[in-house]
């Protein structure tokens, strides 16, 4: 009986984690879509190429996150992105 309760609590934690992850993914996609539709408001340098635009959109989604994750090594022209997906 105790074993069964422990698994139930573990399953609930995984469910909450999946739910939080799903919510974060939805929030990211919504912010990204908003930045993409408002691309006209991005600096001129962001319109030079699809890669430059993608970097700008990601920075628009979350400036602090972009600075922590991508700013030190931004995606360059011709480079294949294996991390961002």
Order of alpha helices (4+ residues) and beta strands (2+ residues): alpha-alpha-alpha
